[in-house]
Amino acid sequence: MLKFCPGCGLQLIAENLKFCPECGENLSKNQEQYKIKDQKKQQSMKFALKIVGLLSIFIGFVILLAIYIFPVTEILGQEITLAQVHSLCGNVVVNALSVGSCSGVNDKFYFQWAGGAVLIITGLIEMLLS
């Protein structure tokens, strides 16, 4: 049974169709030729999913690394990363003196961590399922 129409690429759900419901392509001729095309199309879709998975993993790691590498502010002439600011906000005295600005820093820190982790997990799932 064909999984895709060779004429228009429509995914075929019903079995034993003689013609494509979308473009009218004759599906009964040269079934072997169409099976080869189906297999190639499925292989290319799996390959594309693996590429998307790898890209998701890469972007997730870049986001996580950015938290620790790229400075977001400067304190007393020293550049500070988001992770360092988050760590400073964990100090009770600094948190009390910051008058609420630490909550915004913590939100950014956790949001970036969650975003990076979700991208990595999604990429891994795409890689495993393809």
Contact map, one row per residue, 1 for C-alpha under 8 A:
1110000000000011000000000000000000100000000000000000000000000000000000000000000000000000000000000000000000000000000000000000000000
1111100000010010000000000000001001100100000000000000000000000000000000000000000000000000000000000000000000000000000000000000000000
1111100000111000000000000000000000000100000000000000000000000000000000000000000000000000000000000000000000000000000000000000000000
0111110011110000000000000000000000000100000000000000000000000000000000000000000000000000000000000000000000000000000000000000000000
0111111111110000000100001010000000000000000000000000000000000000000000000000000000000000000000000000000000000000000000000000000000
0001111110000000000000001000000001001100000000000000000000000000000000000000000000000000000000000000000000000000000000000000000000
0000111110000000000000101000000000000000000000000000000000000000000000000000000000000000000000000000000000000000000000000000000000
0000111111000000000001100000000000000000000000000000000000000000000000000000000000000000000000000000000000000000000000000000000000
0001111111100000000000000000000000000000000000000000000000000000000000000000000000000000000000000000000000000000000000000000000000
0001100111110000000001000000000000000000000000000000000000000000000000000000000000000000000000000000000000000000000000000000000000
0011100011111000000000000000000000000000000000000000000000000000000000000000000000000000000000000000000000000000000000000000000000
0111100001111110000100000000000000000000000000000000000000000000000000000000000000000000000000000000000000000000000000000000000000
0010000000111110000000000000000000000000000000000000000000000000000000000000000000000000000000000000000000000000000000000000000000
0000000000011111100000000000000000000000000000000000000000000000000000000000000000000000000000000000000000000000000000000000000000
1100000000011111100000000000000000000000000000000000000000000000000000000000000000000000000000000000000000000000000000000000000000
1000000000000111110000000000000000000000000000000000000000000000000000000000000000000000000000000000000000000000000000000000000000
0000000000000111111100000011000000000000000000000000000000000000000000000000000000000000000000000000000000000000000000000000000000
0000000000000001111100000111000000000000000000000000000000000000000000000000000000000000000000000000000000000000000000000000000000
0000000000000000111110011111000000000000000000000000000000000000000000000000000000000000000000000000000000000000000000000000000000
0000100000010000111111111110000000000000000000000000000000000000000000000000000000000000000000000000000000000000000000000000000000
0000000000000000001111110000000000000000000000000000000000000000000000000000000000000000000000000000000000000000000000000000000000
0000000101000000000111110000000000000000000000000000000000000000000000000000000000000000000000000000000000000000000000000000000000
0000001100000000000111111000000000000000000000000000000000000000000000000000000000000000000000000000000000000000000000000000000000
0000000000000000001111111100000000000000000000000000000000000000000000000000000000000000000000000000000000000000000000000000000000
0000111000000000001100111110000000000000000000000000000000000000000000000000000000000000000000000000000000000000000000000000000000
0000000000000000011100011111100000000000000000000000000000000000000000000000000000000000000000000000000000000000000000000000000000
0000100000000000111100001111111000000000000000000000000000000000000000000000000000000000000000000000000000000000000000000000000000
0000000000000000111000000111111000000000000000000000000000000000000000000000000000000000000000000000000000000000000000000000000000
0000000000000000000000000111111000000000000000000000000000000000000000000000000000000000000000000000000000000000000000000000000000
0000000000000000000000000011111111000000000000000000000000000000000000000000000000000000000000000000000000000000000000000000000000
0100000000000000000000000011111111100000000000000000000000000000000000000000000000000000000000000000000000000000000000000000000000
0000000000000000000000000000011111110000000000000000000000000000000000000000000000000000000000000000000000000000000000000000000000
0000000000000000000000000000011111111000000000000000000000000000000000000000000000000000000000000000000000000000000000000000000000
0100010000000000000000000000011111111100000000000000000000000000000000000000000000000000000000000000000000000000000000000000000000
1100000000000000000000000000001111111110000000000000000000000000000000000000000000000000000000000000000000000000000000000000000000
0000000000000000000000000000000111111111000000000000000000000000000000000000000000000000000000000000000000000000000000000000000000
0000010000000000000000000000000011111111100000000000000000000000000000000000000000000000000000000000000000000000000000000000000000
0111010000000000000000000000000001111111110000000000000000000000000000000000000000000000000000000000000000000000000000000000000000
0000000000000000000000000000000000111111111000000000000000000000000000000000000000000000000000000000000000000000000000000000000000
0000000000000000000000000000000000011111111100000000000000000000000000000000000000000000000000000000000000000000000000000000000000
0000000000000000000000000000000000001111111110000000000000000000000000000000000000000000000000000000000000000000000000000000000000
0000000000000000000000000000000000000111111111000000000000000000000000000000000000000000000000000000000000000000000000000000000000
0000000000000000000000000000000000000011111111100000000000000000000000000000000000000000000000000000000000000000000000000000000000
0000000000000000000000000000000000000001111111110000000000000000000000000000000000000000000000000000000000000000000000000000000000
0000000000000000000000000000000000000000111111111000000000000000000000000000000000000000000000000000000000000000000000000000000000
0000000000000000000000000000000000000000011111111100000000000000000000000000000000000000000000000000000000000000000000000000000001
0000000000000000000000000000000000000000001111111110000000000000000000000000000000000000000000000000000000000000000000000000000001
0000000000000000000000000000000000000000000111111111000000000000000000000000000000000000000000000000000000000000000000000000000000
0000000000000000000000000000000000000000000011111111100000000000000000000000000000000000000000000000000000000000000000000000011001
0000000000000000000000000000000000000000000001111111110000000000000000000000000000000000000000000000000000000000000000000000011001
0000000000000000000000000000000000000000000000111111111000000000000000000000000000000000000000000000000000000000000000000000000000
0000000000000000000000000000000000000000000000011111111100000000000000000000000000000000000000000000000000000000000000000010010000
0000000000000000000000000000000000000000000000001111111110000000000000000000000000000000000000000000000000000000000000000111111000
0000000000000000000000000000000000000000000000000111111111000000000000000000000000000000000000000000000000000000000000000011001000
0000000000000000000000000000000000000000000000000011111111100000000000000000000000000000000000000000000000000000000000000010000000
0000000000000000000000000000000000000000000000000001111111110000000000000000000000000000000000000000000000000000000000110110000000
0000000000000000000000000000000000000000000000000000111111111000000000000000000000000000000000000000000000000000000000111111000000
0000000000000000000000000000000000000000000000000000011111111100000000000000000000000000000000000000000000000000000000010000000000
0000000000000000000000000000000000000000000000000000001111111110000000000000000000000000000000000000000000000000000100110000000000
0000000000000000000000000000000000000000000000000000000111111111000000000000000000000000000000000000000000000000001111110000000000
0000000000000000000000000000000000000000000000000000000011111111100000000000000000000000000000000000000000000000000100010000000000
0000000000000000000000000000000000000000000000000000000001111111110000000000000000000000000000000000000000000000000100000000000000
0000000000000000000000000000000000000000000000000000000000111111111000000000000000000000000000000000000000000001101100000000000000
0000000000000000000000000000000000000000000000000000000000011111111100000000000000000000000000000000000000000001100110000000000000
0000000000000000000000000000000000000000000000000000000000001111111110000000000000000000000000000000000000000000000000000000000000
0000000000000000000000000000000000000000000000000000000000000111111111000000000000000000000000000000000000000000000000000000000000
0000000000000000000000000000000000000000000000000000000000000011111111000000000011100000000000000000000000001001000000000000000000
0000000000000000000000000000000000000000000000000000000000000001111111000000000011110000000000000000000000000000000000000000000000
0000000000000000000000000000000000000000000000000000000000000000111111100000000010000000000000000000000000000000000000000000000000
0000000000000000000000000000000000000000000000000000000000000000011111110000000011000000000000000000000000000000000000000000000000
0000000000000000000000000000000000000000000000000000000000000000000011111100001111000000000000000000000000000000000000000000000000
0000000000000000000000000000000000000000000000000000000000000000000001111100001111000000000000000000000000000000000000000000000000
0000000000000000000000000000000000000000000000000000000000000000000000111110001110000000000000000000000000000000000000000000000000
0000000000000000000000000000000000000000000000000000000000000000000000111111111100000000000000000000000000000000000000000000000000
0000000000000000000000000000000000000000000000000000000000000000000000001111111100000000000000000000000000000000000000000000000000
0000000000000000000000000000000000000000000000000000000000000000000000000111110000000000000000000000000000000000000000000000000000
0000000000000000000000000000000000000000000000000000000000000000000000000111111000000000000000000000000000000000000000000000000000
0000000000000000000000000000000000000000000000000000000000000000000000000111111100000000000000000000000000000000000000000000000000
0000000000000000000000000000000000000000000000000000000000000000000000111110111110000000000000000000000000000000000000000000000000
0000000000000000000000000000000000000000000000000000000000000000000000111110011111011000000000000000000000000000000000000000000000
0000000000000000000000000000000000000000000000000000000000000000001111111000001111111000000000000000000000000000000000000000000000
0000000000000000000000000000000000000000000000000000000000000000001101110000000111111100000000000000000010001000000000000000000000
0000000000000000000000000000000000000000000000000000000000000000001100000000000011111110000000000000000000001000000000000000000000
0000000000000000000000000000000000000000000000000000000000000000000100000000000111111111000000000000000000000000000000000000000000
0000000000000000000000000000000000000000000000000000000000000000000000000000000111111111100000000000000010000000000000000000000000
0000000000000000000000000000000000000000000000000000000000000000000000000000000001111111110000000000010011001000000000000000000000
0000000000000000000000000000000000000000000000000000000000000000000000000000000000111111111000000000000000000000000000000000000000
0000000000000000000000000000000000000000000000000000000000000000000000000000000000011111111001100000000000000000000000000000000000
0000000000000000000000000000000000000000000000000000000000000000000000000000000000001111111101100000010001000000000000000000000000
0000000000000000000000000000000000000000000000000000000000000000000000000000000000000111111101100000000000000000000000000000000000
0000000000000000000000000000000000000000000000000000000000000000000000000000000000000011111111100000000000000000000000000000000000
0000000000000000000000000000000000000000000000000000000000000000000000000000000000000000111111110000000000000000000000000000000000
0000000000000000000000000000000000000000000000000000000000000000000000000000000000000000001111111000000000000000000000000000000000
0000000000000000000000000000000000000000000000000000000000000000000000000000000000000001111111111100000000000000000000000000000000
0000000000000000000000000000000000000000000000000000000000000000000000000000000000000001111111111111010000000000000000000000000000
0000000000000000000000000000000000000000000000000000000000000000000000000000000000000000000111111111000000000000000000000000000000
0000000000000000000000000000000000000000000000000000000000000000000000000000000000000000000011111110000000000000000000000000000000
0000000000000000000000000000000000000000000000000000000000000000000000000000000000000000000001111111110000000000000000000000000000
0000000000000000000000000000000000000000000000000000000000000000000000000000000000000000000000111111110000000000000000000000000000
0000000000000000000000000000000000000000000000000000000000000000000000000000000000000000000000110111111100000000000000000000000000
0000000000000000000000000000000000000000000000000000000000000000000000000000000000000000000000000111111110000000000000000000000000
0000000000000000000000000000000000000000000000000000000000000000000000000000000000000100100000100111111111000000000000000000000000
0000000000000000000000000000000000000000000000000000000000000000000000000000000000000000000000000001111111100000000000000000000000
0000000000000000000000000000000000000000000000000000000000000000000000000000000000000000000000000001111111110000000000000000000000
0000000000000000000000000000000000000000000000000000000000000000000000000000000001001100000000000000111111111000000000000000000000
0000000000000000000000000000000000000000000000000000000000000000000000000000000000000100100000000000011111111100000000000000000000
0000000000000000000000000000000000000000000000000000000000000000000000000000000000000000000000000000001111111110000000000000000000
0000000000000000000000000000000000000000000000000000000000000000000000000000000000000000000000000000000111111111000000000000000000
0000000000000000000000000000000000000000000000000000000000000000001000000000000001100100000000000000000011111111100000000000000000
0000000000000000000000000000000000000000000000000000000000000000000000000000000000000000000000000000000001111111110000000000000000
0000000000000000000000000000000000000000000000000000000000000000000000000000000000000000000000000000000000111111111000000000000000
0000000000000000000000000000000000000000000000000000000000000011001000000000000000000000000000000000000000011111111100000000000000
0000000000000000000000000000000000000000000000000000000000000011000000000000000000000000000000000000000000001111111110000000000000
0000000000000000000000000000000000000000000000000000000000000000000000000000000000000000000000000000000000000111111111000000000000
0000000000000000000000000000000000000000000000000000000000010010000000000000000000000000000000000000000000000011111111100000000000
0000000000000000000000000000000000000000000000000000000000111111000000000000000000000000000000000000000000000001111111110000000000
0000000000000000000000000000000000000000000000000000000000010001000000000000000000000000000000000000000000000000111111111000000000
0000000000000000000000000000000000000000000000000000000000010000000000000000000000000000000000000000000000000000011111111100000000
0000000000000000000000000000000000000000000000000000000110110000000000000000000000000000000000000000000000000000001111111110000000
0000000000000000000000000000000000000000000000000000000111111000000000000000000000000000000000000000000000000000000111111111000000
0000000000000000000000000000000000000000000000000000000010000000000000000000000000000000000000000000000000000000000011111111100000
0000000000000000000000000000000000000000000000000000100110000000000000000000000000000000000000000000000000000000000001111111110000
0000000000000000000000000000000000000000000000000001111110000000000000000000000000000000000000000000000000000000000000111111111000
0000000000000000000000000000000000000000000000000000110010000000000000000000000000000000000000000000000000000000000000011111111100
0000000000000000000000000000000000000000000000000000100000000000000000000000000000000000000000000000000000000000000000001111111110
0000000000000000000000000000000000000000000000001101100000000000000000000000000000000000000000000000000000000000000000000111111111
0000000000000000000000000000000000000000000000001100110000000000000000000000000000000000000000000000000000000000000000000011111111
0000000000000000000000000000000000000000000000000000000000000000000000000000000000000000000000000000000000000000000000000001111111
0000000000000000000000000000000000000000000000000000000000000000000000000000000000000000000000000000000000000000000000000000111111
0000000000000000000000000000000000000000000001101100000000000000000000000000000000000000000000000000000000000000000000000000011111
